């Protein structure tokens, strides 16, 4: 056999082996493509709580931080692992297989953003493949839930919308889309995807709870109660919702015969004709608060604020608040007006105070606002920035009363005694006044807006005022002590 013949035989053998290798690689890749990930794409939100509840705070002359519905629609719902459904691969492009498997590896590690990018590239090359479409939708949904946890609401909304386009029959994506709208205070747009989710899966308690919250905020009490009842029927273990439903039913009973007066910014509800004149005066004071506080903070709520006027007994029956409470903001302003005709100036201060809470809630999206800051802003605006509480604080210091660190005033004031609450409010006002006097209210506004983003309080405070929170506390305490001597 000649040397030339040997070379030809060698090339044929090499070519045959090369083809066999390619076929083998394709078969291996195909098996890998259908290998389920370690933690399969999640197609439902998750139920375990991943952080504090974050809704309209119950504030005013009482408390802060309680969810508007007694239970917050959780940022995470239940987890269902699902592997991509088998489908024939019509495009044998090894790059598609490689991108898919790299994406699955990232997904299994919780790197949802990286997984989305890789699945997207695979989908662009083989958009007809159902498995890749499912994986891309699932990764976008998981990324969106993670973004909701991080209070990146606009980003979460965009990813949920994209996931819904890819997989329209997945109810959990619609729940997430509705919740993202809710977080962005676009409640009018939240209901439609939530109701679609219920149509697809009528056994989703969270969809009912979120819709209930929306109707509750609108003061459509009967509608809210109906959705809460359905959610409780599906999840009888939700004791927080059970308590809130009881409160909602009390409100429904008390307010069943109420009348109302309205302006562009407010809806005032009251019991009877004899209260019409009082309601008109309340509406006038609220419009003044709307102008003054809005101008100072450059913020006007996009939706009308509901204001409910009660007798003293009705107020206690509904709010169950401390005896020293003069008003409540929990997404609605609630004020007892018994004897208000004898002290109209006090009522006006309460209305300014509670409306300031509505502004704080709107700027911060009701998230992560320490009570001292929330109450300090409210007292600042009730008094036009000149409250007697500051002088009261100095008198207390001279009498030997120690200052409470601001870091100890982040939680609710509800459990405080009258004396303790008075000191807490005095300190809150003095701290906010110090910030406003030195840095300006626009910086306070910046802090509140930042608290509606993923920033933690200490970081947001430092960014707004260019000083660490701990340093401000220390300096402020020394200044107050010096002034009180």
C-alpha positions in Angstrom: 0.0 0.0 0.0 1.4 3.4 -1.0 2.1 6.2 1.4 -0.6 8.3 -0.4 -3.2 5.5 0.3 -2.3 5.4 3.9 -2.8 9.1 4.3 -6.2 8.9 2.7 -7.3 6.0 5.1 -6.0 8.0 8.0 -8.0 11.1 7.1 -11.1 9.0 6.7 -10.7 7.4 10.1 -10.1 10.9 11.7 -13.2 12.3 10.0 -15.3 9.3 11.2 -14.0 9.7 14.8 -14.7 13.4 14.6 -18.3 12.9 13.5 -18.8 10.3 16.2 -17.5 12.7 18.8 -19.9 15.5 17.6 -22.9 13.0 17.7 -21.8 12.0 21.2 -21.6 15.6 22.4 -25.1 16.3 21.0 -26.5 13.3 22.8 -24.9 14.3 26.1 -26.0 17.9 25.7 -29.6 16.8 25.0 -29.5 14.7 28.2 -28.1 17.7 30.1 -30.8 20.0 28.6 -33.6 17.8 30.2 -31.7 17.3 33.4 -33.8 19.2 36.1 -31.9 21.9 38.0 -31.0 21.4 41.7 -33.7 23.9 42.6 -36.3 24.0 39.9 -37.8 27.2 38.5 -40.3 28.6 41.0 -43.7 29.3 39.5 -45.4 30.5 42.7 -44.5 33.3 45.1 -43.2 32.1 48.5 -45.1 32.0 51.8 -42.2 32.3 54.2 -41.8 35.8 55.5 -38.5 37.3 54.5 -38.7 40.6 56.3 -40.9 43.0 58.2 -44.4 43.9 57.1 -44.4 47.0 55.0 -47.7 48.8 54.6 -49.4 52.0 55.7 -48.3 52.7 59.2 -50.7 53.3 62.0 -49.4 56.6 63.3 -50.7 59.8 64.6 -50.9 60.4 68.3 -50.4 56.7 68.7 -48.2 54.3 66.8 -46.4 53.4 63.6 -45.6 50.4 61.6 -48.8 48.3 61.7 -50.1 47.0 58.4 -53.2 48.5 57.0 -55.0 45.2 56.9 -53.7 43.7 60.1 -51.7 41.4 57.9 -49.4 42.4 55.0 -49.6 40.7 51.7 -46.3 38.8 52.0 -43.5 39.5 49.7 -42.9 35.8 49.5 -45.5 33.2 49.0 -45.3 29.4 48.5 -42.5 27.6 46.6 -43.3 25.0 44.0 -40.3 23.4 42.2 -41.1 22.5 38.6 -38.7 21.1 36.0 -39.1 22.3 32.4 -41.6 20.1 30.6 -40.1 17.7 28.0 -40.1 19.1 24.5 -38.4 18.1 21.3 -35.5 20.2 20.4 -35.9 21.2 16.9 -32.8 23.4 16.8 -29.8 21.3 17.5 -27.6 24.3 18.0 -25.2 23.4 20.8 -25.0 27.0 21.8 -28.6 27.0 22.8 -28.1 23.9 24.9 -25.0 25.4 26.5 -26.8 28.7 27.3 -29.7 26.8 28.8 -27.6 24.7 31.0 -25.4 27.6 32.2 -28.6 29.4 33.0 -30.0 26.5 35.0 -26.7 26.4 37.0 -27.1 30.1 37.9 -30.7 29.6 38.7 -30.0 26.7 41.1 -27.6 29.1 43.0 -30.2 31.8 43.2 -28.4 34.0 40.7 -31.7 34.9 39.0 -30.4 38.0 37.1 -27.6 36.0 35.5 -30.0 33.2 34.7 -32.5 35.6 33.0 -29.7 36.9 30.8 -28.6 33.5 29.6 -32.2 32.1 29.2 -33.0 35.3 27.2 -30.1 34.6 24.8 -31.2 31.0 24.4 -34.8 32.1 23.8 -33.7 34.6 21.1 -32.0 31.7 19.3 -34.8 29.2 19.7 -38.0 31.0 20.6 -40.2 28.1 19.6 -38.9 25.8 22.3 -41.4 25.6 25.1 -38.8 24.4 27.7 -36.7 27.5 27.2 -39.7 29.8 27.2 -40.9 28.3 30.5 -37.4 28.6 32.0 -37.1 32.3 31.0 -40.6 33.1 32.4 -39.8 31.3 35.6 -36.4 33.0 36.1 -38.0 36.4 35.4 -40.7 35.6 38.0 -38.2 34.5 40.6 -36.1 37.6 40.0 -39.2 39.8 40.3 -40.1 38.3 43.7 -36.5 38.9 44.8 -36.8 42.5 43.7 -40.0 43.0 45.6 -38.1 41.8 48.7 -35.6 44.5 48.0 -38.2 47.1 47.4 -37.2 47.5 43.8 -40.9 47.8 42.8 -40.6 49.2 39.3 -38.0 46.6 38.3 -40.1 43.9 39.8 -43.2 45.1 37.9 -41.4 45.0 34.6 -40.1 41.5 35.2 -43.6 40.3 36.2 -45.1 41.8 33.1 -42.5 40.1 31.0 -43.1 36.8 32.7 -46.8 37.1 32.2 -46.3 37.7 28.5 -44.2 34.6 28.3 -46.5 32.4 30.4 -50.0 34.1 30.6 -51.6 31.2 32.5 -49.3 31.3 35.5 -51.3 32.8 38.3 -48.4 33.5 40.6 -46.9 36.0 38.1 -50.2 37.8 38.0 -50.3 38.0 41.8 -46.8 39.4 41.8 -47.7 41.9 39.1 -50.7 43.1 41.2 -48.6 43.3 44.3 -45.9 45.4 42.5 -48.6 47.8 41.4 -49.9 47.9 45.0 -46.5 48.7 46.3 -46.1 51.5 43.7 -49.4 53.0 45.0 -51.0 52.3 41.6 -53.9 50.5 43.2 -56.3 51.1 40.3 -54.0 49.0 38.1 -53.4 46.3 40.7 -56.9 44.8 40.8 -57.1 43.5 37.2 -54.1 41.1 37.3 -55.1 40.0 40.8 -58.6 39.1 39.6 -57.1 37.3 36.6 -55.0 35.3 39.0 -58.1 34.3 41.0 -59.8 33.3 37.8 -56.9 31.0 37.0 -56.5 29.7 40.5 -59.4 30.5 42.9 -57.4 29.1 45.8 -54.9 31.9 46.2 -55.5 33.6 49.6 -52.9 36.3 48.9 -54.7 37.6 45.8 -57.8 38.0 47.9 -55.9 39.7 50.7 -54.3 42.3 48.4 -57.6 43.1 46.7 -59.1 43.4 50.2 -56.4 45.9 51.2 -57.1 48.0 48.2 -60.8 48.2 48.8 -60.1 48.8 52.5 -57.8 51.8 51.7 -60.6 53.1 49.5 -62.9 52.8 52.4 -65.1 50.4 50.5 -65.5 48.4 53.7 -68.1 45.8 52.6 -66.1 44.9 49.5 -62.9 44.6 51.6 -64.6 42.4 54.2 -65.8 40.0 51.5 -62.3 39.5 50.1 -60.8 39.1 53.5 -63.4 36.5 54.4 -62.5 34.5 51.3 -58.8 34.7 52.1 -59.5 33.5 55.6 -61.6 30.7 54.3 -58.6 29.5 52.2 -56.1 30.1 55.0 -57.9 29.7 58.4 -54.5 29.8 60.2 -54.0 33.5 59.4 -54.8 35.0 62.8 -53.6 38.5 61.9 -56.1 38.6 59.1 -58.8 37.2 61.4 -58.2 40.1 63.8 -58.2 42.7 61.0 -61.4 41.2 59.6 -63.1 41.7 63.0 -61.9 45.4 63.0 -63.2 45.8 59.4 -66.6 44.4 60.5 -66.7 46.9 63.4 -66.0 49.7 61.0 -68.6 48.5 58.6 -71.2 48.5 61.4 -70.3 51.9 62.8 -70.0 53.6 59.4 -73.0 52.1 57.7 -75.1 55.3 57.9 -72.3 57.8 57.5 -72.5 60.7 55.1 -69.6 62.4 53.3 -68.3 65.6 51.9 -65.5 65.6 49.4 -62.9 67.8 47.7 -60.3 67.0 45.1 -57.8 66.0 47.9 -60.1 64.6 50.7 -63.2 62.6 51.4 -64.6 63.4 54.8 -67.1 60.9 56.3 -69.3 61.7 59.3 -72.3 60.3 61.1 -75.3 62.7 60.6 -76.7 66.0 59.5 -75.8 67.7 62.8 -72.1 67.0 62.0 -72.3 68.6 58.6 -71.0 72.0 59.8 -68.2 70.3 61.7 -67.3 68.3 58.6 -67.1 71.4 56.5 -64.7 73.0 59.0 -62.6 69.9 59.1 -62.5 69.9 55.3 -61.4 73.5 55.3 -58.5 72.8 57.8 -57.4 69.8 55.8 -57.2 71.8 52.6 -55.0 74.3 54.4 -52.8 71.4 55.6 -52.7 70.1 52.0 -51.4 73.4 50.7 -48.9 74.2 53.5 -47.4 70.7 54.0 -47.5 70.0 50.3 -45.5 73.2 49.5 -43.0 72.5 52.3 -42.4 68.9 51.3 -43.0 69.2 47.6 -45.5 66.3 47.7 -49.2 65.9 47.2 -50.8 62.4 47.5 -52.0 61.2 44.1 -55.3 59.8 45.5 -57.8 61.5 47.8 -57.2 60.9 51.5 -60.1 59.4 53.4 -60.9 61.1 56.7 -63.4 59.7 59.2 -64.9 61.6 62.0 -66.1 59.7 65.0 -67.6 60.2 68.4 -65.1 59.4 71.2 -66.7 56.0 71.8 -66.8 55.1 68.1 -63.1 56.1 67.8 -62.2 53.7 70.7 -64.3 50.9 69.3 -62.7 51.1 65.9 -59.1 51.9 66.7 -58.7 50.3 70.2 -55.9 52.9 70.7 -54.3 54.3 73.9 -56.4 56.6 76.0 -54.1 59.5 75.2 -54.5 59.1 71.4 -56.0 62.2 69.7 -56.0 60.7 66.2 -54.9 57.9 64.0 -53.5 57.5 60.5 -53.6 53.9 59.2 -54.0 54.7 55.5 -57.1 56.8 56.5 -57.2 59.7 59.0 -59.4 58.8 61.9 -60.3 61.6 64.4 -62.6 61.8 67.4 -64.5 65.1 67.2 -66.5 64.9 70.5 -66.4 68.4 72.0 -64.4 69.8 69.0 -66.6 72.9 68.9 -65.1 73.9 72.3 -61.5 73.6 71.0 -61.3 74.1 67.3 -57.6 75.0 67.4 -56.7 71.6 69.0 -58.7 69.8 66.3 -56.9 71.7 63.6 -53.5 70.7 65.1 -54.6 67.0 65.1 -55.7 67.3 61.5 -52.4 68.8 60.4 -50.6 66.1 62.5 -52.4 63.2 60.9 -52.2 64.6 57.4 -48.4 64.9 57.9 -48.4 61.2 58.5 -50.2 60.7 55.2 -47.4 62.7 53.5 -44.7 60.7 55.3 -46.4 57.5 54.2 -46.7 58.6 50.6 -43.1 59.7 50.3 -41.7 56.6 52.0 -44.3 54.1 50.6 -45.0 53.3 54.3 -41.7 51.6 54.7 -38.9 51.5 57.2 -39.7 54.9 58.9 -38.6 55.0 62.5 -41.4 56.3 64.7 -39.4 59.2 66.1 -39.0 60.5 62.5 -42.6 59.9 61.6 -43.9 61.5 64.7 -41.3 64.3 64.7 -42.4 65.4 61.2 -46.1 65.3 62.3 -45.5 67.4 65.4 -43.3 69.8 63.3 -46.2 70.5 60.9 -48.9 70.6 63.6 -47.1 73.4 65.2 -45.6 75.2 62.2 -42.1 74.2 63.5 -42.5 75.9 66.8 -43.8 73.4 69.4 -43.9 73.9 73.1 -42.7 70.3 73.3 -39.1 71.4 72.9 -39.3 73.6 76.0 -41.0 70.7 77.8 -38.1 68.5 76.9 -35.6 71.0 78.4 -37.7 71.2 81.6 -37.6 67.4 81.9 -33.9 67.4 81.5 -33.4 70.0 84.2 -35.5 67.9 86.5 -33.2 64.9 86.0 -35.2 62.9 83.4 -32.7 61.1 81.1 -32.9 61.3 77.3 -34.0 58.2 75.5 -31.7 57.4 72.6 -33.3 57.9 69.2 -32.3 54.4 68.3 -34.7 53.2 71.1 -37.6 55.2 69.5 -37.8 53.3 66.2 -40.7 51.1 67.4 -44.3 51.9 68.3 -45.2 54.4 71.0 -48.5 52.6 71.6 -47.4 50.8 74.7 -46.0 53.9 76.4 -47.6 55.5 79.3 -48.9 59.1 79.0 -45.6 60.4 80.6 -43.4 58.2 78.5 -45.3 59.1 75.3 -45.0 62.8 76.1 -41.2 62.5 76.4 -41.0 60.4 73.2 -42.9 63.0 71.2 -40.9 65.8 72.6 -37.6 64.1 71.6 -39.0 63.2 68.2 -39.9 66.8 67.5 -36.6 68.2 68.8 -34.6 65.8 66.6 -36.7 66.6 63.4 -36.5 70.3 64.1 -32.7 70.1 64.4 -32.5 68.3 61.1 -34.9 70.8 59.4 -33.1 73.9 60.9 -29.6 72.7 59.9 -30.2 70.9 56.6 -33.6 72.0 55.4 -36.8 70.1 54.9 -35.8 69.1 51.4 -33.2 66.8 53.0 -35.8 65.3 55.3 -37.9 64.7 52.2 -35.0 63.0 50.5 -34.5 60.7 53.5 -38.2 59.7 53.4 -38.0 59.0 49.7 -34.9 56.9 50.1 -36.6 54.9 52.8 -39.0 53.7 50.1 -36.1 52.3 48.2 -33.9 49.3 49.2 -31.8 51.5 51.5 -31.7 50.7 55.2 -32.3 53.6 57.6 -28.7 54.3 58.7 -27.4 54.3 55.1 -30.3 56.5 53.9 -29.7 58.9 56.8 -26.0 59.2 56.0 -26.7 59.8 52.3 -29.3 62.5 53.1 -27.4 64.5 55.7 -23.8 63.6 55.0 -23.3 62.4 58.6 -23.5 58.9 60.1 -26.7 58.3 62.1 -24.8 57.4 65.2 -22.8 60.6 65.0 -25.9 62.7 64.6 -27.5 61.0 67.7 -24.4 61.7 69.8 -24.1 65.3 68.7 -27.8 66.0 69.0 -28.0 64.6 72.5 -25.1 66.8 73.7 -26.7 69.8 72.1 -30.0 69.1 73.8 -28.4 68.5 77.2 -26.4 71.7 76.9 -29.6 73.7 76.0 -31.4 72.1 78.9 -28.9 73.3 81.5 
